[in-house]
Each structure stands twice: as C-alpha cells, then as structure tokens.
C-alpha cells in the first residue's frame, strides 16, 4: 500500500510539472505566432530553425542605432544565442543614439550593457558579450560558436577580416553600412549546401573580396565619425539586417535573400533600389577553389589603415585599467599582474596574470621563540594579529605601508656564531631584526611571524628597505623656453581684415615663407640644431604657438584678406574697411558669426571660423544695408514680375547665392545656384556674362537678404553701366518671401 501511495503522489507531481510546462509552451507559441504568420513558417518548424546562434560584430563604426536595432529584433525573433563583440565603453555622448544604453551605464562595457538590456527584453535566449577587439588572433575562436555573422563595421580592415573569417568558417556574412543619408545592405558568402530548401545545383554566392578584390586608398575612405550620418538611416539598415538574418535562419533560398544583389537606400528622397553585384570570382584570393589565403592575416597592414578609430581612447581605457589593478594591489585585493612575451628582439608586457588577495598567514609555532626571552611571538593573539593585518592593508596608503615596515625592521651588523669565523668579514651585508606593535609597544618577533602577520613577502620588505622614497623634483620647462623666445623673435604682423580688428582680434600672422605649422616647426628644429640646442617636441611647439595666438596665413584665394571668416573677403569692396566699431553700431550692423561655444578661453569666439556641426552653435543674423532702396525689390513685387515674365518670352533671372546644400533643401522655382564662396575668378566672369545675356531683370536671393546684397554690390561694381539697371536684390531674402508671398515655403 505504501508503494501505491508513493506512486500516486509521484503521478500527481508529474501532472503538476506537465501542466506548468504546457502553460510555458503555450506562452512561447503565443509570443512567436505573429512572427510565424508574417514570414510564413509552419508551426512545427518554429523552434528548430530559430534555434540558431547569431554573432554581431561592431566597434565604433556603423552607428550603434543600426547595431542595436538589428540586435533587438533578433533578440525578439530567435530562440538561440546572440554574441555581441565590442571593445568600447559607454559614454554619455553615445546615449542619444545608442538605445541599448542608459545614463547609469556610463564607463561600462558596451557589450555587457547591451547584453543586460537584451536579457531584460527576452530572458529565454542566451546573450554572450565579448569585450574585446575582434582580431585575427581571436576571430576564429569566437565565430566557431555561431551560425550567422552580422557585419556592422565601417572600416575597411574589419570588413576584410570578417569576410575572410566567414569564408573560412563557411558562414554567411550579412553586411550593412551607412554614411550621411545613404545606406547599403547585402549578403556575402552564402552557401546553398546548408539550406535544405535549395533545389538547384550547389550554389556559392560572392564574398566581399569578389566584389572588392583590393582595398581602396585610406584617404578615399569615409567614416561615420569623420563624415557624419543621419541617425534613422543606420537604424533602418539595422532592422533590414535582422530581417535578412531571420530569413536565412528559417531557410529562405538565395533568390529570396540579398545574394548577388545590394540594396541601396537614399534618405534624401526616401527611395530604395537594388543593384546587381558581380558573381563569385573564380580567381578570388579567399573563396575560389585555388585560394591563396588560407588563414587570417594582419588586415591593418593589408589595408594600410587602422581597424579602429579609438586608439587614443583604448590607450586611455588601458591606462585606467592599470590604475584600477594597481589600486587593488595596493589595498591587498586580488588583481591581474603582468607577464612578458618576447617576439624577436621586442618585449611586450601583458596584464592578464591573476594574483590572489593578501591573507594573514599562520602564527609562529617555533619552540625556540616560545622558550626564548628575546622574541615575543607567543604574546600575540589571533585577534591582535588580525587587527594589525587589517590596519596595515585598510588604513595605510602605499607610502604609509612602506614607512610602517621601515619603522618595524632594524638592520644590525651580522653576527658570527661559529668561533672559527669570529672576526672575519661576512658576505652577508647585515641582519634584520623584526618587530610588531602590541598595545603601542614595539616588541621583537621572528621573521616568519612578521611576514605572516602582515601578509607580505621578504622580497617586498628588502625592496622597501633598500629604495627610499625621494621627492620628485618638478620638471624644468627648459625646452619650452627656447620655443617662447623663438616665437617672440619671429617677424609677425596683425591681420589685414578690418572686421577682425574691430572685433578685438589679437591674432598675429607669421611673416615667413611657410605654408603650415609643420613647415614652421621644421624651420625651428633646423635653427635650434644649428645653435647646438635640443629642440622641443612638436607637441610643446604647438602648445606655445596656440598660447601666443600665432597663426600661419592660409588664404583660399589670392585676393583673400581673412582666413577665419570667408564672408570677410568680399566685404572690403563695399567700403567697410575704414569703418570703426561705433560706425558699425550706428548702421545697425550686428557682426556675430557661427561659433563653437566650447572653443575655450584662449580662442576669441568672434573670429572662430564658421562651423556647422553637432556642437553647441550660436548665431545672430547680419542686418546689412548695403544697396540703395532703388536697387532692392520687395517680395510681392518680385512675385508679380516673375509671373508677368512667365506670360511673355522674357525670363526673370533669379540668382540664389546660398551654399549648394541650402539650395537643394529649398528654393524658388526657376532659381539658379551661384554660391557666394565660389564667385571669384572664372565663375564670377561666367555670372557676369550670364547677366549680360539676360533679356529681363536679375534678382539676387539669399536666406535673409545679406549675402545677396554683397554679391549684387560686387556685380554692380564690375559690370557695364548699361546692365546695372536690371540688377536688384530681394529685400529680406527667403524669410520675407515666405512671410509675404508663399506661407508654405520652408524657412530655416
């Protein structure tokens, strides 16, 4: 009867477990049902094809929105494992576009932070972060654990590395990229033998080397950090990467995937198009039958470019890690020590040797110490020894520890115990007498008791006793002194731009035949060596030049008088060179320019070059009154004349002098673009000739009506009298046009 009762109880428990498992299975099926319907997967195949592993490789490359959008959708759609490779740490400037990280994740590994977020989204899958830089030495080991690789990098060495890695491991590479307003997506290295749905002959798609056999010149390659990218573009490419990965995992054929095809997205007009790529190259160096590359190589040397743009940041992180490990070592915690690797004649120090934490050792059990009267080892209890150990490692800094040990160890002349050696000079330099504090009383103990109580080794004690701490003398700025005197003695002159002078600019220009600071530094080194004086470093030289506000004049055109603000080079012809600051105020001329508010105290913001970037910018519009009223035209008057010319054979010439990007953003129908910065030399003569041939009026247009006045004034001075009457300027520019003529016209 007992056995029957036991079996009945076990059956009840099993039924309860089965019921819980059925509920869990129902919830999982419910979660994935909509995904199955969308990509037409039979219910019974849901858990087999989705149980795949996906590795995502990214550094500070294809912007993290792309990477993170692809990872999030993969996390929601697969039931296997996702690996994330990233060597970088989270910074506050990343968070606005990297949606897997938060403000509390600063200084945390991006791979670890992303993994934590993904686990909170889907706890049923495995997320493995790799906080390393993917390189030839570790790539094969990491990729061997996964079935699909997503390439989210934007540097050429990493792309060639991932391509060769996937070809050698026979895995598909889903490659995405984005720059500015454009994005691209394709699949490299597809193999039909791994897909049971492929009914045709065995098929192998082209790899990255088939399309790009050799890397481009480094100077021809752009990157997101240098050229910028619109955030939604990489986000879109990342979502499409996830879609291609899911399609591959569930068994779509190469005709349904982006194999031998590249998807191109243009954010300017939100258009998609697909272009055909060249087929697999039978002479490819890595994927052909007679491949010449059989192992991963040094891709930075092959591409003559760096695989990551954060060398300085990596060095900083490495330095910070060393400081952290050093702090752990000094406080008795476990830490990582160094080992030396030798390659040819070079040595490399690697910090990866685990060192255990400091522990208190056993007390002295010597009968000699217990019976003798010269040592007090037996007088110390375990609590006293633990108190000494804790005080030594927790209360003292490193210098305090050294002084503490030096105060407890005495050096005395060595004693000769054997009579036959009495009077001879010992090879031993001295003997050590060790002590410990017992209730503020310094009592002698044996060497073993001293070392075990403090948890240190004899070698450390001898090192501390030999090397006394000496105060470091501050470095004397000897080298920078000759740079100061050298810069002071150079022939210099102030700027020729009256606007910069009126704004209080104190920049001095070097009057030498040099084109750059590099040439000036070379001249400095030659002059110093001729005097047998050691020259300062380039870094020191640059700091002194910046501190003294000295520049090399770098004009874009022969007629330029200012290399700081481009607009200043067309203003002297307007008769402003003799205007003083109070005269400018009387004419209601506000001269403030785009400037970087973070430029620092050593740079005058009024003379900083025009910069339009993601930094904090400030602008105050010019309000110039250059042309007389008869040479200006109101917006409603211009609209009437343009409409009248449309009904006749005459054509009103509208000349928009804004930059090309601004012109492409919005413009009046029929206007032509002649950017103010390009109106010199042959291009200015072409504009004059076009005005001479115009049979109607010519109106110059800009955003606010300031640059257009400058150009109109310049044209009026250069063109013949017979054509001057047809030249006008739009008062108020496009802002006035939007206000008085077309309320739907976009302004900025």
C-alpha positions in Angstrom: 0.0 0.0 0.0 2.8 2.4 0.8 4.3 1.8 -2.7 0.9 2.6 -4.3 0.5 5.8 -2.3 4.0 6.8 -3.3 3.4 6.2 -7.0 0.1 8.1 -6.9 1.9 11.1 -5.3 4.6 11.0 -7.9 2.0 10.9 -10.7 0.3 14.0 -9.1 3.6 15.8 -9.0 4.4 14.9 -12.6 1.0 16.1 -13.7 1.6 19.4 -12.0 5.0 19.7 -13.7 3.5 18.8 -17.1 0.7 21.4 -16.6 3.3 24.1 -15.9 5.4 23.1 -18.9 2.3 23.1 -21.2 1.5 26.7 -20.0 5.1 27.8 -20.7 4.9 26.2 -24.1 1.7 28.0 -24.8 3.1 31.3 -23.8 6.2 30.8 -26.1 4.0 29.7 -29.0 1.8 32.7 -28.4 4.8 35.0 -28.5 6.1 33.7 -31.8 2.8 33.0 -33.6 2.7 36.5 -35.2 6.3 36.2 -36.4 5.5 32.8 -37.9 2.5 34.2 -39.8 4.5 37.2 -41.1 7.2 35.1 -42.7 5.0 32.0 -43.5 6.7 29.4 -41.3 4.9 26.1 -40.4 4.2 25.8 -36.7 6.1 22.6 -36.2 9.3 24.2 -37.6 9.2 27.2 -35.3 11.6 26.0 -32.7 14.1 24.2 -34.9 15.2 26.8 -37.5 15.0 29.6 -34.9 17.3 27.8 -32.5 20.4 29.3 -34.2 23.3 31.4 -33.0 24.0 34.9 -34.3 27.2 36.9 -33.8 27.1 40.6 -34.2 30.5 42.4 -34.6 30.7 46.1 -34.2 33.1 48.7 -32.8 32.6 52.5 -33.1 31.7 52.0 -36.7 28.2 51.7 -38.2 26.4 53.8 -35.7 25.1 51.9 -32.7 21.4 52.6 -33.7 21.9 50.2 -36.6 23.7 47.6 -34.5 21.2 47.9 -31.7 18.1 47.9 -33.8 19.3 44.7 -35.5 20.2 43.0 -32.2 16.8 44.0 -30.6 14.8 42.4 -33.5 17.0 39.3 -33.5 16.5 39.1 -29.7 12.7 39.2 -30.2 12.7 36.6 -33.0 15.2 33.8 -32.2 15.4 31.2 -29.5 19.1 30.5 -29.7 22.2 32.6 -28.8 23.4 36.0 -29.7 27.0 37.1 -29.4 28.0 40.8 -29.2 31.6 41.9 -29.9 32.6 45.4 -28.8 35.8 46.6 -27.1 34.4 50.1 -26.2 32.8 51.5 -23.1 29.6 53.5 -22.8 30.0 57.3 -22.8 27.4 60.0 -22.1 27.7 61.2 -25.7 26.6 57.8 -27.0 23.3 57.5 -25.2 21.2 59.8 -27.5 21.7 57.4 -30.4 22.5 54.1 -28.8 19.2 52.9 -27.5 20.5 49.8 -25.6 22.4 52.0 -23.0 21.3 54.4 -20.3 22.8 57.1 -18.2 23.6 54.6 -15.5 25.7 52.5 -17.8 28.5 55.1 -18.2 32.0 53.6 -18.3 30.5 50.1 -18.5 31.5 47.8 -21.3 29.1 48.3 -24.2 28.9 44.6 -24.8 27.9 44.0 -21.2 25.5 46.9 -21.2 23.8 45.7 -24.4 23.6 42.1 -23.0 21.9 43.3 -19.8 19.3 45.2 -21.8 18.6 42.3 -24.2 18.2 39.9 -21.3 15.5 42.2 -19.9 13.7 42.1 -23.3 13.9 38.3 -23.8 15.2 36.2 -21.0 14.7 32.9 -22.9 17.7 33.3 -25.1 21.5 33.3 -24.4 23.3 36.6 -24.8 27.1 36.4 -24.8 29.1 39.6 -24.6 32.7 39.8 -25.8 34.5 42.9 -24.5 37.4 42.5 -26.9 38.6 44.0 -30.2 38.0 41.3 -32.9 41.3 40.5 -34.4 43.0 37.7 -36.4 44.1 36.1 -33.2 40.6 35.6 -31.6 38.1 35.9 -34.5 38.1 32.2 -35.5 37.5 31.0 -31.9 34.6 33.4 -31.4 32.9 32.8 -34.8 33.1 29.0 -34.4 30.2 29.2 -31.8 27.8 30.9 -34.2 25.9 30.3 -37.4 25.4 33.8 -38.9 27.6 36.9 -38.7 26.3 40.5 -38.9 28.9 43.0 -40.1 28.1 46.4 -38.6 31.6 48.0 -39.0 32.6 50.9 -41.2 36.4 50.5 -41.5 38.0 48.5 -44.3 40.3 46.2 -42.3 37.4 44.9 -40.2 35.3 44.2 -43.3 38.1 42.2 -44.9 38.7 40.4 -41.6 35.0 39.4 -41.2 34.8 38.4 -44.9 37.8 36.0 -44.7 36.6 34.7 -41.4 33.2 33.8 -42.7 34.5 32.3 -45.9 37.0 30.1 -44.0 34.3 29.0 -41.5 31.6 28.7 -44.2 29.2 31.1 -42.6 27.1 33.8 -44.3 28.0 37.4 -43.7 25.2 39.9 -43.6 26.9 43.2 -44.3 25.3 46.7 -43.7 26.8 50.1 -43.9 25.6 53.7 -43.6 27.1 57.1 -44.3 25.5 60.6 -44.3 21.9 59.9 -45.8 22.7 56.7 -47.6 22.7 53.0 -46.6 23.6 49.7 -48.2 22.9 46.1 -47.4 23.9 42.7 -48.9 24.7 39.1 -48.1 28.2 37.7 -48.7 29.5 34.2 -48.8 26.1 32.4 -49.0 26.3 28.6 -49.4 23.3 26.5 -50.6 24.5 23.2 -49.1 23.4 24.4 -45.6 19.8 25.0 -46.8 17.6 22.0 -47.5 15.1 24.3 -49.4 17.7 24.9 -52.2 16.7 22.5 -55.0 19.1 23.7 -57.7 22.8 22.7 -58.1 25.2 23.7 -55.3 25.5 27.4 -55.2 28.0 29.7 -53.5 27.5 33.5 -53.5 30.2 36.1 -53.9 32.3 37.2 -51.0 33.4 40.7 -50.2 36.8 40.1 -51.9 34.9 39.0 -55.1 33.3 42.5 -55.3 36.3 44.4 -53.9 39.5 42.4 -54.6 41.8 45.1 -53.3 41.2 47.7 -50.5 40.8 51.4 -51.5 43.3 54.1 -50.6 42.9 55.1 -46.9 42.4 58.8 -47.9 39.4 57.8 -50.1 37.6 56.0 -47.3 35.0 57.9 -45.3 33.7 57.1 -41.8 30.7 58.0 -39.7 32.9 59.9 -37.2 34.5 61.9 -40.0 31.6 62.4 -42.4 28.6 62.1 -40.1 25.4 60.0 -40.6 21.7 60.7 -40.1 20.6 58.5 -37.1 17.5 57.0 -38.7 19.5 55.7 -41.7 21.6 53.2 -39.8 18.6 52.3 -37.7 16.7 51.3 -40.8 19.7 49.3 -42.2 20.0 47.5 -38.8 16.3 46.4 -39.0 16.8 45.1 -42.5 19.9 43.2 -41.4 17.9 41.5 -38.7 15.3 40.6 -41.4 17.9 39.1 -43.7 19.3 37.1 -40.7 15.8 35.7 -39.8 15.1 34.9 -43.5 18.4 32.9 -43.7 17.8 31.1 -40.4 14.3 29.9 -41.4 15.5 28.6 -44.8 14.9 31.2 -47.5 16.7 30.5 -50.7 19.4 32.7 -52.2 16.9 34.1 -54.7 14.9 35.5 -51.7 18.0 36.8 -49.9 20.2 39.7 -50.9 22.7 37.5 -52.5 24.5 38.9 -55.6 22.3 41.9 -55.0 22.8 45.1 -53.0 20.0 47.1 -51.5 20.7 50.9 -51.7 18.7 53.4 -49.6 18.8 57.1 -50.2 17.5 59.2 -47.3 17.4 62.3 -49.4 14.3 61.2 -51.2 13.5 58.1 -49.1 14.0 55.7 -52.1 15.1 52.1 -52.3 16.7 50.4 -55.2 18.5 47.1 -55.8 21.6 46.8 -57.9 23.1 43.5 -59.2 26.6 42.6 -57.9 29.2 40.6 -59.8 29.0 36.9 -59.4 31.6 34.8 -57.5 35.1 35.4 -58.8 36.7 32.0 -59.8 40.1 33.7 -59.2 39.1 35.1 -55.8 42.0 35.0 -53.3 39.9 33.6 -50.5 36.8 31.8 -51.7 37.9 30.3 -55.0 38.9 26.6 -55.5 42.6 27.7 -55.7 42.5 30.2 -52.8 45.8 31.9 -52.0 44.7 33.0 -48.5 44.2 30.1 -46.1 44.5 31.9 -42.8 43.7 35.3 -41.2 46.4 37.9 -41.8 47.3 41.4 -40.5 44.4 43.4 -42.0 45.6 46.7 -40.8 48.9 46.2 -42.8 47.0 44.8 -45.8 44.6 47.8 -45.9 47.2 50.4 -44.7 44.6 51.7 -42.3 43.5 51.3 -38.7 40.8 48.8 -37.8 39.5 51.2 -35.1 39.5 54.9 -34.7 39.7 54.9 -31.0 43.4 54.2 -30.5 43.7 57.0 -28.0 40.6 56.0 -26.2 41.8 52.4 -26.0 45.1 53.6 -24.5 43.2 55.7 -22.0 41.0 52.7 -21.0 44.1 50.5 -20.8 45.7 53.1 -18.6 42.6 53.3 -16.4 42.5 49.6 -16.1 46.2 49.6 -15.0 45.4 52.2 -12.4 42.5 50.1 -11.1 44.6 47.0 -10.9 47.3 48.9 -9.1 44.8 50.3 -6.6 43.6 46.7 -5.9 47.2 45.5 -5.5 48.0 48.4 -3.0 44.9 47.6 -0.9 45.5 43.8 -0.7 42.8 42.7 -3.1 43.1 40.2 -5.9 44.3 41.7 -9.1 45.9 41.0 -12.5 49.7 41.1 -12.8 52.0 41.3 -15.8 53.8 38.8 -17.9 56.4 39.3 -20.6 56.1 37.9 -24.1 59.1 38.0 -26.4 58.9 38.3 -30.1 62.2 38.6 -32.0 64.0 41.4 -30.2 60.9 43.1 -28.8 59.2 42.6 -25.4 55.5 43.1 -24.7 54.0 43.4 -21.2 50.6 41.8 -20.9 48.4 42.3 -17.8 46.5 39.0 -17.5 48.2 37.1 -14.7 45.7 36.6 -11.8 47.1 37.3 -8.4 45.4 36.3 -5.2 44.4 38.6 -2.4 46.5 39.2 0.7 45.8 36.8 3.5 47.1 36.6 7.0 49.5 33.6 7.5 49.8 31.2 10.4 51.3 32.3 13.6 54.8 31.3 14.7 54.9 27.8 16.3 58.7 27.7 16.8 59.8 26.3 20.2 62.9 28.5 20.1 60.7 31.6 20.0 58.4 30.2 22.7 61.2 29.3 25.2 63.5 32.2 24.5 63.2 35.7 26.0 64.4 37.7 23.0 61.2 37.2 20.9 57.6 37.8 21.8 55.8 35.8 19.1 53.7 33.8 21.6 52.4 37.1 23.2 50.3 37.9 20.1 46.8 36.5 20.0 44.9 35.8 16.7 42.7 38.8 17.3 45.7 41.1 17.7 47.3 39.8 14.6 44.1 40.2 12.6 43.8 43.8 13.9 47.4 44.5 12.8 46.7 43.0 9.4 43.5 45.0 8.8 45.2 48.2 9.9 48.1 47.7 7.6 46.1 46.9 4.4 42.9 49.0 5.0 44.1 52.2 6.8 47.5 52.9 5.3 48.3 54.1 1.8 51.2 52.6 -0.2 53.7 55.1 1.1 52.4 54.6 4.6 52.8 50.9 4.3 56.4 51.4 3.3 57.1 53.7 6.2 55.3 51.3 8.6 57.5 48.4 7.6 60.7 50.5 7.7 59.8 51.5 11.3 59.5 47.9 12.4 62.7 46.4 10.8 66.1 47.2 12.2 69.3 46.5 10.3 72.3 45.4 12.5 75.8 44.0 11.7 75.7 40.3 11.1 76.7 38.0 14.0 79.3 35.2 13.7 78.0 32.1 15.6 81.0 29.8 14.8 84.2 30.5 16.7 86.4 29.7 13.7 84.8 32.5 11.7 84.8 35.0 14.5 86.4 38.3 13.4 86.1 37.5 9.7 84.1 39.8 7.4 80.7 38.2 6.5 79.4 38.1 2.9 76.1 39.0 4.4 75.7 42.7 4.5 73.5 42.9 7.6 71.0 41.1 9.7 67.4 42.1 10.2 65.5 42.4 13.5 61.7 42.3 13.1 59.1 43.9 15.4 55.4 44.2 15.8 53.3 46.6 17.9 51.5 45.1 20.8 49.4 47.7 22.6 51.6 50.5 21.2 54.7 48.7 22.4 57.2 47.7 19.8 58.1 44.0 20.5 60.6 41.9 18.6 59.3 38.8 16.7 60.8 36.4 14.3 60.9 36.9 10.5 58.1 34.3 9.9 55.8 35.9 12.4 56.4 39.4 11.0 55.8 38.4 7.4 52.8 36.2 8.0 51.0 38.8 10.2 51.3 41.5 7.6 50.7 39.1 4.7 53.8 40.2 2.7 56.9 38.5 1.4 60.5 39.0 2.3 61.5 40.3 -1.1 59.0 43.2 -0.8 60.4 44.1 2.6 64.0 44.1 1.3 62.9 46.2 -1.7 61.3 48.7 0.6 64.3 48.9 2.9 66.7 49.5 0.0 64.8 52.0 -2.0 64.0 55.1 0.0 61.2 57.4 -1.3 62.7 60.5 -2.8 60.5 63.6 -3.6 60.2 64.0 -7.3 61.6 67.3 -8.5 59.3 69.2 -10.9 60.3 69.2 -14.5 62.0 72.4 -15.6 60.5 73.9 -18.7 63.9 74.3 -20.3 62.8 73.1 -23.8 59.8 75.4 -23.9 61.9 78.4 -23.1 63.7 78.3 -26.4 60.3 78.0 -28.1 59.0 81.1 -26.3 61.9 83.2 -27.4 61.9 81.8 -30.9 58.2 82.6 -31.5 58.7 86.1 -29.9 61.6 86.9 -32.3 59.7 85.8 -35.5 58.6 88.5 -37.8 54.9 88.9 -37.4 52.1 91.3 -38.4 48.5 91.7 -37.4 45.5 90.6 -39.5 44.6 92.8 -42.5 40.9 92.1 -42.0 39.3 95.3 -40.6 36.3 93.3 -39.3 38.6 91.1 -37.2 40.5 94.1 -35.9 37.2 95.9 -35.0 36.1 92.8 -33.1 39.2 92.9 -30.9 41.1 90.1 -32.7 44.7 89.8 -31.4 45.9 87.1 -33.7 49.4 87.6 -35.2 50.4 86.1 -38.5 54.0 84.9 -39.2 55.8 86.8 -42.0 57.8 83.9 -43.3 57.6 81.7 -46.5 55.9 78.8 -44.7 52.5 77.3 -45.6 51.8 75.3 -42.4 52.8 74.9 -38.8 54.6 71.7 -39.8 56.9 73.7 -42.0 57.4 76.3 -39.3 58.3 73.6 -36.8 60.8 72.1 -39.3 62.4 75.5 -39.7 62.6 75.8 -35.9 64.3 72.5 -35.5 66.9 73.4 -38.1 67.6 76.7 -36.4 67.9 75.0 -33.0 70.3 72.3 -34.2 72.4 75.0 -35.9 72.9 76.5 -32.5 73.5 73.1 -30.8 70.3 73.4 -28.8 68.0 70.5 -28.3 64.6 71.4 -30.0 61.3 70.9 -28.2 58.8 68.3 -29.3 56.1 69.1 -31.8 53.5 68.9 -29.1 55.3 71.5 -27.0 55.9 73.7 -30.0 52.2 73.6 -30.9 51.1 74.5 -27.4 53.4 77.5 -27.3 52.1 78.7 -30.7 48.5 78.3 -29.6 49.2 80.1 -26.3 50.8 83.1 -28.1 47.9 83.3 -30.6 50.2 83.0 -33.6 48.9 81.6 -37.0 50.1 80.9 -40.5 48.0 82.8 -43.0 46.2 80.3 -45.2 44.0 82.1 -47.8 41.8 80.1 -50.2 42.2 82.8 -52.9 44.9 85.2 -53.8 42.7 88.2 -53.0 41.6 87.0 -49.5 42.5 89.2 -46.6 41.0 86.9 -43.9 41.3 83.2 -43.4 39.0 83.0 -40.4 35.6 84.1 -41.8 35.0 83.6 -45.5 32.5 86.4 -45.8 35.1 89.0 -44.7 36.9 88.6 -48.0 34.0 90.1 -50.0 33.2 92.9 -47.6 36.3 95.2 -48.2 35.0 96.1 -51.7 31.9 97.5 -50.0 33.8 100.3 -48.4 33.7 98.8 -44.9 37.5 98.6 -44.4 37.6 102.1 -42.8 34.5 101.7 -40.6 35.1 101.8 -36.9 33.2 99.9 -34.4 30.9 102.8 -33.4 30.1 103.4 -37.1 29.0 99.8 -37.4 26.7 100.2 -34.5 25.2 103.4 -36.0 24.5 101.5 -39.2 22.7 98.7 -37.2 25.2 96.1 -38.3 25.4 93.2 -35.9 28.5 91.2 -36.7 28.3 87.9 -34.8 29.1 84.6 -36.6 28.6 80.9 -36.1 30.9 80.0 -33.4 31.6 77.0 -31.2 30.7 77.9 -27.6 33.1 75.2 -26.4 36.1 76.7 -28.1 37.7 77.6 -24.7 39.1 80.8 -23.2 42.2 81.0 -25.4 40.1 81.4 -28.6 38.2 84.6 -29.4 34.7 83.3 -30.4 34.1 86.3 -32.7 36.9 85.2 -35.0 36.5 81.5 -34.9 35.8 80.1 -38.4 32.3 79.2 -39.4 31.5 75.7 -38.2 28.1 74.0 -38.6 28.4 70.8 -36.6 26.7 68.8 -33.8 28.5 71.0 -31.2 26.6 73.8 -29.5 26.2 76.6 -32.0 25.1 80.2 -31.7 24.1 82.6 -34.5 22.9 86.1 -34.8 21.9 87.2 -38.3 23.5 90.1 -40.1 21.3 93.1 -40.8 23.2 94.9 -43.5 22.1 97.9 -45.5 24.4 97.9 -48.5 22.4 98.7 -51.6 20.3 101.9 -52.1 16.5 101.4 -52.0 16.2 101.6 -55.8 18.4 98.5 -56.1 16.2 96.4 -53.9 12.9 94.7 -54.6 10.1 93.6 -52.2 8.9 90.0 -52.3 5.4 90.8 -53.6 6.9 93.0 -56.3 9.3 90.2 -57.3 6.4 87.6 -57.4 4.4 89.9 -59.8 7.4 90.4 -62.1 8.2 86.7 -62.2 4.5 85.8 -63.1 4.5 88.6 -65.7 7.6 87.2 -67.3 6.1 83.7 -67.4 3.4 85.0 -69.7 5.9 86.5 -72.1 9.1 85.3 -73.8 11.2 87.1 -71.2 12.8 85.1 -68.3 13.5 86.7 -65.0 16.9 85.5 -63.8 16.9 84.5 -60.1 20.4 84.0 -58.7 20.4 82.2 -55.3 23.8 82.8 -53.6 23.4 80.3 -50.7 25.5 77.2 -50.4 24.6 74.1 -52.5 23.2 72.1 -49.6 20.9 75.0 -48.6 19.9 75.5 -52.2 19.0 71.8 -52.5 17.0 72.0 -49.3 14.6 74.7 -50.5 14.5 77.2 -53.4 12.2 79.4 -55.5 11.2 77.6 -58.7 13.4 78.6 -61.6 16.3 80.0 -59.5 19.9 79.1 -60.3 22.6 78.5 -57.7 25.8 80.6 -57.6 27.3 80.1 -54.1 28.9 83.3 -52.7 32.0 81.4 -51.8 32.6 80.4 -55.4 32.1 83.8 -57.0 35.6 84.6 -58.0 37.8 84.2 -61.0 36.3 82.4 -64.0 33.0 81.6 -62.2 32.4 85.3 -61.4 33.1 86.1 -65.1 30.6 83.4 -66.1 27.9 85.1 -63.9 28.6 88.5 -65.4 28.3 87.0 -68.9 25.0 85.4 -68.0 23.7 88.7 -66.7 24.7 90.5 -69.9 22.8 87.9 -72.0 19.7 88.2 -69.8 16.8 89.9 -71.5 14.9 90.6 -68.3 15.7 91.6 -64.8 18.3 89.9 -62.5 17.5 89.4 -58.8 19.9 88.1 -56.2 18.5 85.9 -53.4 19.8 84.6 -50.1 18.3 83.5 -46.8 18.0 86.9 -45.1 19.0 89.4 -47.8 22.6 90.0 -46.6 24.8 87.8 -48.8 22.7 88.7 -51.8 23.4 92.4 -51.2 27.2 91.6 -51.0 27.1 89.8 -54.4 24.8 92.4 -56.0 27.2 95.2 -54.9 30.2 93.3 -56.3 28.4 92.7 -59.6 27.3 96.4 -59.9 30.9 97.4 -59.4 32.2 95.0 -62.1 29.5 95.2 -64.8 29.0 97.8 -67.5 26.6 100.8 -66.9 24.1 99.6 -69.4 23.3 96.4 -67.4 23.2 97.9 -63.9 19.6 99.0 -64.1 18.3 95.4 -64.3 20.2 94.2 -61.1 18.2 94.1 -57.9 18.3 92.3 -54.5 15.4 90.6 -52.7 14.7 92.6 -49.5 14.6 90.2 -46.5 15.5 87.2 -48.6 13.6 83.9 -48.5 12.3 84.6 -45.0 10.4 87.7 -46.4 9.3 85.6 -49.4 7.8 83.0 -47.0 6.1 85.7 -44.9 4.6 87.9 -47.7 4.3 85.6 -50.8 4.2 81.8 -50.0 3.4 80.9 -46.4 4.1 77.2 -47.2 7.7 78.0 -48.3 10.1 76.2 -45.8 12.4 78.5 -43.9 15.3 77.7 -41.6 
